[in-house]
């Protein structure tokens, strides 16, 4: 029962009963009665009685379903043609029609048998059995077709019934089949359009460009196919309509029967329905297609936004890192140069951001559906651009102020030095005469006229002018220079007073006073040699100043200068030394914390099974390549040995000397750095690193922190140099100098090794050539006096550019090449060209005509290499190193 209920209930169609229709035991010729009633004809059929009831019922039901409801409601006229048959056939036909005709009957015409006996039997039979037929309509027995013409016009009857109506049964079946097929096509097409429309309406918009493009392409292809189906359906309907109208087209006198007219109306109605369906679908598709295109525009916009935003954020981070305002003119100029480079670097991303924001505004103006998503991004892009521009202007303003400040401080300091030199250069004996004193006064007054150009005359105005950039360090330096200006001015005032007295008419001459003999080696202890009133002056400081001033100044001036410089110098030196130690300890603590965070937040996470799926395949098992020996560096610094020097600064140099060998770990780290950077360029944008950075809340990416060790070893060099400045000629200076030399040697070794690993084409193992002593670029000429080439390369006008690597066992000649790597900065490589064994070379230190040239010859000057350095100093350094190698080999032979 359920299966029956679920079956689709649909009316009969011609294709379902095509065989029964072809038997032609009942036809719908298209003729109509006088009142428009449809005529169904039962032609003579020999096997009518053998037709199964089901087939009879299907055919009659189908025929009665074809006319319009209006025509069917009038009632059908049935014509039974049994002129060549018997009464039994008439009776059987009437009985079957009465029992199975599904439509409303109006009249039944029977063309009785034409043979006399059968006609008589028929007349009797109809009288006897009329009631048995159970027909509520009249049954009219006709003797001939002429009698039928009295009831129905000839134009509505077929030729078999003496009429003029053109009827072809096969053509009729063909038309009916075609009409019903077309109706099914229209229905199927409408269902496909509806299904596709439902699918489109229920489709969720993708969240990325690729999926959106694929969805748009798929929907467009499906739409094109459906449009093709619609075109085929319309073409089918038009062809069918032409076929039905073909008689009228062929002959102007022909007319379509009512049924044919209904067929035309049916096809036209289906075509109209198809047209309406297509229009409705096109309207829906236009809206949907627009939405998909807008979705694709949005995804492209969002993708471009993420890319531009990332670049802008990096720019902002880079800009934020420029926090230093410099402590000298040179450093400020370097910062300005870096700021200019950053501004130029940001020009293209800023233009892209502005263009993207403009594109977003255009999308909004075009009534994009995602206005609420696009507008905040446009606002964000413009905000970042404005912030970068404003911050850049602010940086320029601050650095400009800083440059102006340091130039003023430098000018003031130079003025002070010039003033001190002027005072020291005025011979005391010449100033004893009136003329000499006046000349000295003129020199002083002329010099003092330049004070306004170089002095910071008003400290309060100075501090107000540069208040925005006065850091404690800069303020301390400014105070030092301001005090120095005050002291020098005081020195000039006192000198002017003395010279004015000497310039006046003198009653007795003033004898020059020789320098105080306290520095004489014949003197005893320092206690007896120190003049009264000097106090506990720093001896080295006093010696420095007195060497310049004592020979030409009177004793009272020398004593004044001792007190002025030395007491202040002691305080300044102590303050600077303590500041440097504190800075070193603080930066060391931060450095150790950063190393720890990298090892725990990145390196250890590479072994985390929960994050394995985020690690790129190229990074698998490459932790040692990416991080090098960073854990070893961390363990070395985690001992906190530097903190022990806070109370005893003199221990700092010993700490560096004690760990001299351990500091070689930096060389190992730097040698691995190119491999690490190459791996980072390949995998740096992976989700794994982004996730680790997010967890650590780092503003900078991993590659910035991997540069810290390289920067740190350079930091030690700067700190030791500053400490040497503050402790010149004091206890521990020698150890500081040795510590600085150690760090510089490590930096040189690191630098040399970085060049060494870039050597290509050398078939041997460079590690077997001994220690790399020197490396650098030179102009080289060669002279081969023997051998296979026999060419004197000295005739070459242009020298070869060669990069030389000096090892204890070998001298390598390479050609320097620079290549771009994946859009990054140029990297140098050194292509191997030639080598000389140091055990078989000789050296000529001077070449006639150029003091920057020297010769290295091979096998008794069989091959001579003339090498030109960039400076005499560089040449002498190389000669010294080569001489040491050759001397060492000679001693080893002895």
Buried (B, 14 or more C-beta within 10 A) or exposed (E): EEEEEEEEEEEBBBEBBEEBBEBBBBBBBBBBBEEEBBBBBBBBBEEBEEBEEEBBBBBBBBBBBBBBEEBBEBBBBBBBBBBEBBBBBBBBBBBBBBEEBEBEBBBBBBBBBEBEEBBEBBBEBBEEBEEEBEBEBEBBBBBEBEBBBEBBBBEBBBEBBEBEBBBEBEBBBEBBBBBBBBBEBBEEBBEBBEEBBEEBEEBEBBEEBEEBBEBBEEBEEBBEEBBEBBEEBBEBBEEBBEBBBEBBEEEEEEBBBBBBBBBBEBBEEBBEBBEEBBEBBBEBBEEBBBBBEBBBBBBBBBEBBEEBBEBBEBBBEBBEEBEEBBBBBEBBBEBBEBBEEBBEBBEEBBEBBBEBBEBBBEBBEEEBBBEEEBBEBBEBBBEBBEEBEEBBEEBBEBBEBBBBBBEBBBBBBEBBEBBBEBBBEBBBEBBBBEEBBBBBBEBBEEBBEEBEEBBBEEBEEBBEBBEEBBEEEBBBBBEBBBBBBEBBBEBBEBBBEBBEEBBEEEEEEBEBEEBBEBBEEEEEEEEEBBEEEBEEBBBBBBBBBBEBBBEBBBBEBBBBBBBBBBBBBBEBBEEBBEBBBEBBBEBBBEBBEBBBBBBEBBBEBBEEEEBEEBBBEEBEEBBBBBBBBBBEBBEBBEEEBBEEBBEEBBBBBBEBBEBBEEBEBBBBBBBBBBBBBBBBBBBBEBEBBEEBBEEBEBEEBBBBBBEBBBEBBEBBBEBBBBBBEBBEEBEBBEBBBBBBEBBBEBBBBBEBBBBBBBBEEBEEEBEEBBEBBBBBBBBBBBBBEEEEEEEEBEEEEEBBEBBBBBBBBBBBBBBBBEEEEEEEEEBEBBBBBBBBEBEEBBBBEEBEEEEBBBBBBBEEEEBBBBBBBEEEEBBBBBBEBBEEBBEEBEEEEE
